[in-house]
Amino acid sequence: SSHLGSKSDEWGAKCVVLVAMSFSVLEQLRSAHEDMENMQRALSLVMMDKSKNKRNPVSIEHAISFLVMQTQAKAHVAVEIYQDKDGMRTDDLNSLAGHRADKKQGDVWTSFYDKVKEVKDYHRRFTINQGLPELHNAEWFYHRAFEADRSELLFSGEEDLGKRVDMHEHFIKYTNIKRISALRRSRFRDATFARMKKRNPELKPDDKEVDEAAEAEFSELDYVEWLKTFDQFHDIPRYCKYREKSYSDYLEGAIAYLRGFLSRTQPMVGIEKLESQFEKEFEQMWSERSIPGWQEPTHKDKLFCLPSNRLFNNPTILESHKSGKHYRKKLEEMQKLSLAEQKRLVETVEQEDKRIASLESRAAKWRDLLSDVIQETVQHLQKKQSQTVEEMEADRDDDEDLDVESDGGVDVDGSDMDKADEDRPIYNPLNLPLGWDGKPIPFWLYKLHGLGIEYKCEICGNYSYWGRRAFEKHFSEWRHAFGMRCLKIPNTSHFKEITKIEDAITLYDKLKRDAEEQSFRPDQDVECEDIQGNVMSQRAFEDLRRQGLV
């Protein structure tokens, strides 16, 4: 963005200098209006490029941002002239009417020829293109916008011009947080012990065999898995967050990266407005105590020690801490405080809670805004992990061929002129979908496939699907599968055509009841026969046998 800003500032400064050297304020005003109109036309050309996917989307966004900034600069110049604080606009108007101090009243023609002389003198001193004035039309501004674009310098190779995120640095910070790393190992050891306990009921929790198995099988968190789940902060215990500087640094770094990534890919987005909206939503949720993982304050936790302002992960460590000299010293200092000062200690704990919850909330919000980019990153990494070296080289060659085809060069033999008709805006008043050739599909085909019919799926977050084919296909796609996983329901064929959350839960409960009824129950499904040939269930037979009747 600094490269883009410096380029635009330099270009704007040159224009301002040239316009300022013109003697007529009215000419500056007319020029500002003309430039604003041409910039608006250039914006329409850029937007047509965006609709036809002729350029990289990020480059188009930066070109739009450049044109908007230049339009605002010209509008500011025009507003200052209209305000006429120095009276120069009024003087020029009087001059055109012939009202000048050194001329007679009504001497319009003398003023007119003086202005013509000034214009000729101005263009004689500032000549370009062999004496012809440079034409600042819509195409000129269009090309200047893309020349000022430096978006290729804003992204790393892993980000691929804003198509994917590169959060390896923040992933490493997360894995190096000692308390969270110890928590993962502890949870893995508990899971290993539970699995081994099934095979060996006599196994003890502190057996060395469990430690050896856990150490051999434990693997650190994968980057792809972290990308999928790094916004699930409610799964991290409170003691890993409270007054943990490394955790706060990790959250602040992730927020700064996601915020910067959005500003680099979409420079027209109002970042400040988004942040104020995030803050407003957080304050409301915090007052309602509805933030996941923060329903109860830390000072009410049984494992929290107020005198030393520490939160422990188990009662044993807490009791050991209370038996130490440091705790007793802190307790004596706290007992000497007044009631108001003790309340301030509690308020300090609540402020720390709010600070950490605010960081988590903002990180989750930015992650939601960039969910599509992160999902694309996950799919790309999974694809790379499953590819062989030959397949990766073939993909790289294909990408290079595409870059060569779309390098934007000019055909010197004039064949580009034959494609002028193809570059014209497509007439599509009905907003029909585009076909394989980049043109709108026939209206009868649009009606045949029912592409004007909207299907909403509540499980997908009220996402809209247009046409029956897209609706049926989405049941096997990631968005619907993710929604079903959030509901803790398997995405099987039983739930096809189910779009309501309530219907899915009801059907899942019914399927569970049917499965239980169809399962084999020995006390009712096993049949027994007595000596007389009477057939009965095993449960009835056992009751009669205990009574001595059979």
Phi, psi and omega per residue, in radians:
S1 nan -0.553 3.120
S2 -1.133 -0.668 3.115
H3 -1.133 -0.773 3.138
L4 -1.108 -0.744 -3.123
G5 -1.125 -0.744 -3.121
S6 -1.153 -0.670 3.135
K7 -1.144 -0.798 -3.123
S8 -1.166 -0.682 3.117
D9 -1.097 -0.727 -3.140
E10 -1.116 -0.781 3.139
W11 -1.138 -0.735 3.141
G12 -1.144 -0.640 -3.141
A13 -1.127 -0.704 3.119
K14 -1.090 -0.739 -3.137
C15 -1.124 -0.738 -3.126
V16 -1.106 -0.701 -3.137
V17 -1.109 -0.779 -3.112
L18 -1.137 -0.721 -3.138
V19 -1.199 -0.663 -3.116
A20 -1.138 -0.479 -3.127
M21 -1.329 -0.225 3.044
S22 -1.247 2.467 -3.029
F23 -1.358 -0.446 -3.019
S24 -1.675 2.185 3.055
V25 -1.192 -0.605 3.110
L26 -1.127 -0.605 3.085
E27 -1.165 -0.672 3.062
Q28 -1.083 -0.697 3.127
L29 -1.159 -0.778 3.116
R30 -1.091 -0.724 3.137
S31 -1.111 -0.675 3.128
A32 -1.121 -0.745 3.104
H33 -1.122 -0.717 3.129
E34 -1.119 -0.764 3.141
D35 -1.124 -0.692 3.122
M36 -1.113 -0.693 3.114
E37 -1.152 -0.747 3.114
N38 -1.165 -0.610 3.089
M39 -1.155 -0.639 3.082
Q40 -1.134 -0.681 3.059
R41 -1.158 -0.684 3.085
A42 -1.094 -0.649 3.073
L43 -1.061 -0.700 3.114
S44 -1.132 -0.642 3.070
L45 -1.114 -0.728 3.117
V46 -1.124 -0.719 3.130
M47 -1.142 -0.576 3.064
M48 -1.180 -0.665 3.038
D49 -1.043 -0.670 3.141
K50 -1.148 -0.708 -3.131
S51 -1.216 -0.492 -3.130
K52 -1.676 0.048 3.102
N53 0.961 0.709 -3.127
K54 -1.420 -0.414 -3.085
R55 -2.283 2.987 3.082
N56 -1.127 2.328 -3.094
P57 -1.010 -0.620 -3.132
V58 -1.185 -0.701 3.098
S59 -1.084 -0.677 3.127
I60 -1.142 -0.742 3.126
E61 -1.079 -0.701 3.125
H62 -1.231 -0.605 3.082
A63 -1.149 -0.717 3.092
I64 -1.090 -0.757 3.122
S65 -1.071 -0.720 3.126
F66 -1.068 -0.830 -3.112
L67 -1.147 -0.654 3.118
V68 -1.137 -0.754 3.124
M69 -1.101 -0.720 3.131
Q70 -1.196 -0.626 3.076
T71 -1.121 -0.712 3.100
Q72 -1.125 -0.658 3.121
A73 -1.135 -0.752 3.106
K74 -1.139 -0.701 3.118
A75 -1.104 -0.628 3.108
H76 -1.132 -0.702 3.096
V77 -1.093 -0.768 -3.128
A78 -1.119 -0.705 -3.140
V79 -1.116 -0.714 3.129
E80 -1.116 -0.659 3.119
I81 -1.192 -0.716 3.126
Y82 -1.131 -0.619 3.108
Q83 -1.160 -0.522 3.017
D84 0.919 0.912 -3.130
K85 -1.197 -0.540 -3.130
D86 -1.652 -0.039 3.099
G87 1.344 0.132 -3.094
M88 -1.226 -0.605 3.127
R89 -1.148 -0.706 3.103
T90 -1.132 -0.680 3.112
D91 -1.105 -0.718 3.132
D92 -1.147 -0.725 3.111
L93 -1.099 -0.733 3.093
N94 -1.141 -0.613 3.137
S95 -1.156 -0.720 3.111
L96 -1.117 -0.554 3.127
A97 -1.439 -0.034 3.118
G98 1.523 0.136 -3.132
H99 -1.591 1.502 -3.140
R100 -2.239 2.673 -3.042
A101 -1.179 -0.559 -3.081
D102 -1.716 0.171 3.131
K103 -2.223 2.824 3.059
K104 -1.282 2.747 3.123
Q105 -1.124 2.314 3.077
G106 1.443 0.201 3.131
D107 -1.462 1.266 -3.034
V108 -1.252 -0.706 -3.044
W109 -1.181 -0.620 3.087
T110 -1.092 -0.755 3.098
S111 -1.110 -0.679 -3.123
F112 -1.103 -0.832 -3.101
Y113 -1.226 -0.513 3.039
D114 -1.106 -0.699 3.115
K115 -1.171 -0.694 3.096
V116 -1.079 -0.705 3.119
K117 -1.115 -0.729 3.116
E118 -1.096 -0.711 -3.139
V119 -1.152 -0.770 3.133
K120 -1.109 -0.741 3.125
D121 -1.106 -0.687 3.130
Y122 -1.094 -0.829 -3.115
H123 -1.278 -0.397 3.080
R124 -1.265 -0.598 -3.134
R125 -1.426 -0.487 -3.117
F126 -2.093 1.228 -3.108
T127 -1.736 2.434 3.031
I128 -2.431 2.872 -3.129
N129 0.956 0.844 3.085
Q130 1.028 0.785 3.042
G131 1.606 -0.213 3.132
L132 -1.586 2.424 3.110
P133 -1.174 2.481 3.130
E134 -1.220 2.319 -3.070
L135 -1.523 1.918 3.129
H136 -1.645 1.257 3.122
N137 -1.659 -2.990 -3.081
A138 -1.110 -0.681 3.141
E139 -1.133 -0.634 3.122
W140 -1.076 -0.824 3.115
F141 -1.161 -0.592 3.114
Y142 -1.065 -0.829 -3.139
H143 -1.226 -0.638 3.112
R144 -1.107 -0.614 -3.131
A145 -1.105 -0.742 -3.123
F146 -1.385 -0.441 3.036
E147 -1.195 -0.584 3.131
A148 -1.346 -0.194 -3.108
D149 -1.235 2.193 3.074
R150 -2.200 0.586 -3.061
S151 -1.158 -0.441 -3.136
E152 -1.170 -0.331 3.118
L153 -1.542 -0.123 -3.049
L154 -1.586 -0.176 -3.021
F155 -2.155 2.623 3.063
S156 -1.446 2.988 3.124
G157 -1.107 -0.598 3.130
E158 -1.188 -0.559 -3.121
E159 -1.344 -0.392 3.030
D160 0.917 1.029 3.096
L161 0.981 0.711 3.039
G162 1.481 0.114 3.120
K163 -1.348 -0.495 -3.089
R164 -2.437 2.861 3.113
V165 -1.727 2.754 3.094
D166 -2.255 1.595 -3.045
M167 -1.991 0.514 3.140
H168 -1.072 -0.666 -3.124
E169 -1.066 -0.754 -3.118
H170 -1.302 -0.527 3.045
F171 -1.124 -0.710 3.115
I172 -1.154 -0.689 3.083
K173 -1.051 -0.720 -3.122
Y174 -1.137 -0.791 -3.115
T175 -1.194 -0.356 -3.125
N176 -1.613 0.036 3.033
I177 -1.270 2.035 -2.937
K178 -1.091 -0.777 -3.083
R179 -1.144 -0.693 3.138
I180 -1.233 -0.668 3.091
S181 -1.099 -0.756 3.097
A182 -1.140 -0.620 3.111
L183 -1.111 -0.747 3.128
R184 -1.093 -0.743 3.124
R185 -1.142 -0.695 3.131
S186 -1.130 -0.752 3.114
R187 -1.135 -0.678 3.125
F188 -1.160 -0.669 3.110
R189 -1.137 -0.706 3.115
D190 -1.106 -0.706 3.109
A191 -1.161 -0.662 3.107
T192 -1.137 -0.737 3.114
F193 -1.099 -0.731 3.137
A194 -1.120 -0.655 3.118
R195 -1.203 -0.736 -3.127
M196 -1.274 -0.470 3.132
K197 -1.123 -0.559 3.122
K198 -1.152 -0.613 3.133
R199 -1.437 -0.544 -3.103
N200 -2.315 1.584 -3.087
P201 -1.042 -0.400 -3.102
E202 -1.488 0.037 -3.094
L203 -1.208 2.404 3.140
K204 -1.696 2.639 -3.128
P205 -1.083 -0.553 -3.100
D206 -1.674 0.331 -3.130
D207 -1.211 2.434 3.139
K208 -1.125 -0.481 -3.139
E209 -1.068 -0.633 3.117
V210 -1.174 -0.755 3.127
D211 -1.081 -0.743 -3.133
E212 -1.137 -0.751 3.135
A213 -1.145 -0.726 -3.137
A214 -1.155 -0.690 3.136
E215 -1.162 -0.647 -3.109
A216 -1.295 -0.616 -3.030
E217 -1.658 -0.271 -3.050
F218 -1.194 2.345 3.069
S219 -2.272 2.470 -3.089
E220 -1.184 2.790 -3.128
L221 -1.035 2.362 -3.123
D222 -1.450 2.577 -3.134
Y223 -1.072 -0.704 -3.138
V224 -1.142 -0.759 3.135
E225 -1.137 -0.651 3.111
W226 -1.138 -0.703 3.104
L227 -1.046 -0.612 -3.123
K228 -1.249 -0.570 -2.920
T229 -2.145 0.156 -2.991
F230 -1.240 -0.190 3.096
D231 -1.626 0.065 3.132
Q232 -1.577 1.208 -3.050
F233 -1.255 -0.356 -3.126
H234 -1.202 -0.287 3.114
D235 -1.396 -0.216 -3.136
I236 -1.548 2.176 -3.128
P237 -1.051 2.699 -3.069
R238 -1.101 -0.634 -3.065
Y239 -1.173 -0.342 3.092
C240 -1.388 -0.234 -3.066
K241 -1.879 -0.664 -2.941
Y242 -1.140 2.112 3.129
R243 0.967 0.591 3.122
E244 -1.808 1.787 -3.048
K245 -1.099 -0.669 -3.122
S246 -1.123 -0.593 3.118
Y247 -1.224 -0.730 3.106
S248 -1.125 -0.716 3.100
D249 -1.094 -0.676 3.115
Y250 -1.100 -0.783 3.137
L251 -1.140 -0.775 -3.136
E252 -1.110 -0.670 3.105
G253 -1.159 -0.733 3.123
A254 -1.122 -0.720 3.124
I255 -1.111 -0.790 -3.121
A256 -1.089 -0.686 -3.136
Y257 -1.174 -0.856 -3.100
L258 -1.110 -0.684 3.102
R259 -1.119 -0.794 3.121
G260 -1.151 -0.626 3.128
F261 -1.117 -0.747 3.120
L262 -1.131 -0.710 3.127
S263 -1.190 -0.510 3.106
R264 -1.333 -0.662 -3.115
T265 -1.468 -0.545 -3.121
Q266 -2.314 1.328 -3.050
P267 -1.132 -0.256 -3.136
M268 -1.483 -0.143 -3.131
V269 -1.276 2.386 3.110
G270 -1.404 1.629 -3.088
I271 -1.088 -0.735 -3.105
E272 -1.110 -0.698 3.115
K273 -1.132 -0.706 3.108
L274 -1.081 -0.771 -3.113
E275 -1.145 -0.676 3.095
S276 -1.151 -0.619 3.081
Q277 -1.179 -0.726 3.088
F278 -1.034 -0.768 -3.103
E279 -1.130 -0.686 3.136
K280 -1.140 -0.776 3.125
E281 -1.131 -0.673 3.137
F282 -1.143 -0.767 -3.134
E283 -1.060 -0.678 3.129
Q284 -1.174 -0.786 3.133
M285 -1.176 -0.606 -3.140
W286 -1.188 -0.695 3.117
S287 -1.163 -0.507 3.120
E288 -1.550 -0.089 -3.097
R289 0.967 0.763 -3.093
S290 -1.935 0.177 3.104
I291 -1.365 2.197 -3.126
P292 -0.992 2.260 3.118
G293 1.549 -0.115 -3.099
W294 -2.251 0.546 3.135
Q295 -1.223 -0.563 -3.134
E296 -1.991 2.411 3.111
P297 -1.223 2.731 -3.081
T298 -1.154 -0.611 -3.055
H299 -1.201 -0.207 3.071
K300 -1.650 -0.028 3.116
D301 -1.242 2.443 -3.117
K302 -1.148 -0.425 -3.093
L303 -1.689 0.183 3.140
F304 -1.660 2.406 3.119
C305 -1.978 1.859 -3.067
L306 -1.177 -0.748 -3.122
P307 -0.991 -0.731 -3.134
S308 -1.696 -0.052 3.103
N309 0.959 0.915 3.141
R310 -2.325 2.618 3.108
L311 -2.087 2.238 -3.059
F312 -1.890 2.843 -3.070
N313 -1.693 -0.209 3.069
N314 -2.692 2.722 -3.072
P315 -1.078 -0.532 -3.090
T316 -1.098 -0.795 3.140
I317 -1.170 -0.618 3.120
L318 -1.122 -0.791 3.117
E319 -1.113 -0.664 3.103
S320 -1.129 -0.669 3.124
H321 -1.160 -0.693 -3.117
K322 -1.193 -0.351 3.135
S323 -1.527 -0.024 -3.087
G324 -1.566 2.894 -3.125
K325 -1.210 -0.631 -3.103
H326 -1.055 -0.750 -3.136
Y327 -1.136 -0.781 -3.115
R328 -1.096 -0.651 3.102
K329 -1.128 -0.787 3.118
K330 -1.124 -0.649 -3.139
L331 -1.148 -0.723 3.100
E332 -1.103 -0.714 3.117
E333 -1.128 -0.656 -3.132
M334 -1.220 -0.641 -3.140
Q335 -1.173 -0.428 3.106
K336 -1.354 -0.258 -3.107
L337 -1.325 2.691 3.061
S338 -1.322 2.992 -3.122
L339 -1.123 -0.687 3.132
A340 -1.136 -0.684 3.120
E341 -1.197 -0.607 3.072
Q342 -1.171 -0.622 3.081
K343 -1.148 -0.622 3.104
R344 -1.143 -0.560 3.055
L345 -1.083 -0.736 3.109
V346 -1.144 -0.705 3.107
E347 -1.106 -0.602 3.100
T348 -1.110 -0.705 3.102
V349 -1.118 -0.759 -3.141
E350 -1.141 -0.627 3.100
Q351 -1.154 -0.650 3.068
E352 -1.135 -0.715 3.064
D353 -1.017 -0.820 -3.095
K354 -1.135 -0.656 3.134
R355 -1.108 -0.808 -3.127
I356 -1.179 -0.745 3.129
A357 -1.094 -0.633 3.109
S358 -1.140 -0.726 3.098
L359 -1.098 -0.767 3.129
E360 -1.113 -0.719 -3.133
S361 -1.114 -0.765 3.141
R362 -1.163 -0.703 3.112
A363 -1.084 -0.713 3.122
A364 -1.150 -0.661 3.131
K365 -1.141 -0.807 3.125
W366 -1.116 -0.631 3.115
R367 -1.125 -0.694 3.104
D368 -1.106 -0.699 3.129
L369 -1.109 -0.572 -3.101
L370 -1.852 0.438 -3.065
S371 -1.086 -0.662 -3.134
D372 -1.161 -0.698 3.128
V373 -1.173 -0.708 3.136
I374 -1.175 -0.665 3.093
Q375 -1.122 -0.682 3.077
E376 -1.126 -0.664 3.097
T377 -1.098 -0.768 -3.140
V378 -1.086 -0.798 -3.133
Q379 -1.117 -0.682 3.127
H380 -1.135 -0.758 -3.137
L381 -1.174 -0.697 3.101
Q382 -1.122 -0.652 3.102
K383 -1.151 -0.737 3.126
K384 -1.121 -0.651 -3.136
Q385 -1.177 -0.474 -3.111
S386 -1.627 -0.063 -3.083
Q387 -1.602 2.640 2.990
T388 -1.501 3.023 -3.140
V389 -1.103 -0.692 -3.127
E390 -1.124 -0.717 3.139
E391 -1.170 -0.677 3.108
M392 -1.131 -0.707 3.115
E393 -1.165 -0.644 3.114
A394 -1.135 -0.726 3.091
D395 -1.103 -0.687 3.135
R396 -1.129 -0.706 3.106
D397 -1.135 -0.676 3.108
D398 -1.111 -0.713 3.115
D399 -1.114 -0.697 3.120
E400 -1.127 -0.691 3.106
D401 -1.101 -0.696 3.114
L402 -1.125 -0.688 3.117
D403 -1.103 -0.674 3.139
V404 -1.171 -0.691 -3.125
E405 -1.190 -0.567 -3.067
S406 -1.903 0.603 -3.085
D407 -1.370 -0.065 3.068
G408 1.318 0.287 -3.140
G409 -1.272 2.875 -3.117
V410 -1.818 2.350 3.125
D411 -1.398 2.039 -3.033
V412 -1.272 -0.351 -3.112
D413 -1.463 0.052 3.045
G414 1.547 0.094 -3.137
S415 -1.215 -0.353 3.089
D416 -1.130 -0.480 3.122
M417 -1.163 -0.523 3.132
D418 -1.221 -0.314 -3.111
K419 -1.682 0.184 -3.096
A420 -1.091 -0.633 -3.133
D421 -1.139 -0.605 -3.133
E422 -1.205 -0.477 -3.105
D423 -1.450 -0.129 3.126
R424 -1.232 2.676 3.123
P425 -1.059 2.422 -3.101
I426 -1.389 2.311 3.091
Y427 -1.378 1.924 -3.073
N428 -2.489 1.209 -3.063
P429 -1.171 -0.451 -3.127
L430 -1.534 0.000 3.134
N431 0.984 0.838 3.137
L432 -1.352 2.650 3.080
P433 -1.104 2.635 3.132
L434 -1.513 2.497 3.123
G435 -1.557 -2.879 -3.082
W436 -1.164 -0.433 -3.120
D437 -1.599 0.108 -3.141
G438 1.404 0.154 3.126
K439 -1.956 2.729 -3.132
P440 -1.074 2.467 3.102
I441 -1.241 2.760 3.110
P442 -1.050 2.613 -3.099
F443 -1.154 -0.603 3.131
W444 -1.141 -0.602 3.095
L445 -1.225 -0.629 3.072
Y446 -1.058 -0.759 3.123
K447 -1.261 -0.632 -3.113
L448 -1.064 -0.758 -3.122
H449 -1.506 -0.012 3.100
G450 1.108 0.654 -3.078
L451 -1.275 -0.156 3.070
G452 -1.570 -0.049 -3.131
I453 -1.632 2.242 -3.100
E454 -1.712 2.283 3.058
Y455 -2.046 2.145 3.125
K456 -1.832 2.470 3.129
C457 -2.122 2.023 -3.135
E458 -1.193 -0.569 -3.138
I459 -1.142 -0.546 3.121
C460 -1.516 0.250 -3.109
G461 1.382 0.667 -3.128
N462 1.033 0.597 3.090
Y463 -1.305 2.481 -3.080
S464 -1.718 2.399 3.056
Y465 -2.130 2.296 -3.078
W466 -1.816 2.052 -3.138
G467 1.703 2.578 -3.101
R468 -1.142 -0.616 -3.098
R469 -1.134 -0.817 3.123
A470 -1.135 -0.612 3.134
F471 -1.146 -0.796 -3.139
E472 -1.198 -0.588 -3.115
K473 -1.242 -0.495 -3.018
H474 -1.229 -0.298 -3.138
F475 -1.141 -0.381 3.123
S476 -1.827 0.121 -3.120
E477 -1.634 2.991 -2.981
W478 -1.171 -0.583 -3.054
R479 -1.145 -0.787 -3.139
H480 -1.237 -0.665 3.125
A481 -1.112 -0.672 3.112
F482 -1.152 -0.724 3.103
G483 -1.093 -0.701 3.109
M484 -1.173 -0.644 3.124
R485 -1.169 -0.605 3.074
C486 -1.137 -0.561 3.098
L487 -1.444 -0.045 -3.115
K488 1.050 0.756 3.123
I489 -2.178 2.294 3.106
P490 -1.169 2.410 -3.107
N491 -1.528 1.323 -3.125
T492 -1.774 3.079 -3.112
S493 -1.172 -0.323 3.119
H494 -1.075 -0.464 -3.013
F495 -1.756 0.243 3.059
K496 -1.176 2.477 -3.074
E497 1.302 -0.018 3.098
I498 -1.576 2.089 -3.106
T499 -2.064 -0.282 3.142
K500 -1.591 2.428 -3.137
I501 -1.132 -0.732 -3.124
E502 -1.117 -0.708 3.122
D503 -1.142 -0.685 -3.134
A504 -1.140 -0.742 3.133
I505 -1.150 -0.736 3.126
T506 -1.080 -0.796 3.135
L507 -1.125 -0.678 3.135
Y508 -1.125 -0.716 3.083
D509 -1.101 -0.702 3.124
K510 -1.134 -0.743 3.118
L511 -1.102 -0.641 3.105
K512 -1.170 -0.701 3.108
R513 -1.142 -0.722 3.114
D514 -1.119 -0.658 3.130
A515 -1.164 -0.657 3.108
E516 -1.168 -0.665 3.124
E517 -1.195 -0.587 -3.117
Q518 -1.487 -0.152 3.134
S519 -1.274 2.724 -3.093
F520 -1.375 2.143 3.103
R521 -2.054 1.935 -3.023
P522 -1.026 -0.672 -3.052
D523 -1.210 -0.346 -3.130
Q524 -2.022 -0.505 -3.043
D525 -1.584 -0.321 3.110
V526 -1.480 2.216 -3.137
E527 -1.731 2.442 3.110
C528 -2.179 2.708 -3.113
E529 -2.289 2.300 3.135
D530 -1.514 -3.027 -3.070
I531 -1.143 -0.586 -3.102
Q532 -1.418 -0.050 3.102
G533 1.608 0.171 3.121
N534 -1.359 2.280 -3.119
V535 -1.726 2.334 -3.127
M536 -2.671 2.973 3.117
S537 -1.292 2.828 -3.120
Q538 -1.094 -0.646 -3.140
R539 -1.115 -0.778 3.121
A540 -1.163 -0.656 3.140
F541 -1.119 -0.724 3.141
E542 -1.154 -0.642 3.100
D543 -1.117 -0.788 3.137
L544 -1.166 -0.622 -3.127
R545 -1.188 -0.701 3.114
R546 -1.133 -0.488 3.122
Q547 -1.485 -0.091 3.123
G548 1.348 0.370 -3.117
L549 -1.592 -0.248 3.095
V550 -2.255 nan nan
